[in-house]
Amino acid sequence: MTSYLLAGPAAEPVSLAEAKAFLKVDDEAEDGLIETLIGAARLHVEGITGKALMAQSWRIVLDRWPDERWLRLPVTPLIAVSEISAIDEAGASHEVAVDGFVADGERLIVPGHVPNMPRLQGRQGIEIDYVAGFGEEPEDVPADLRQAMLGLVAHWHEHRDAVITAGSGAVVPSGFDRLVAAHKRVRL
């Protein structure tokens, strides 16, 4: 399975104004830097948790339907399945009805029979487009993840010239791991 980001979030979970208030920055001289740190903090939190904070569009590509009839999504939480396409042996794309597919936490349940399925090409014959995230608004993102982002922004803002050498310090501030712990994906 391969996954691609089709469209990132329309906004960040933490606004420039919120970050500046948290940093106690009054002027506009570092707005560009702070906006960059906000984006980097979101990407860092998303990478650690496997969760999209704000609604964003993803595509997963499969060679075939899974035998166990469920598919663990690489980025969650699932908001909606947008489109499913099957690519036949000639390379033509066929739309597959999304009705029988059911969201189940971090998984997508595949129906036992998928109607009107063509004979798939040998590799990458199924494309599933979906929207993942906690919601469209910053308030939809859990408070602990927003706080983790603010902590990262502050830490990186304060230590922007630091060079981390082996054993000398942390890239994340104290308490960050506790804020994101409840949202980390457990792999067995």
Disulfide bonds with the S-S distance in Angstrom:
none
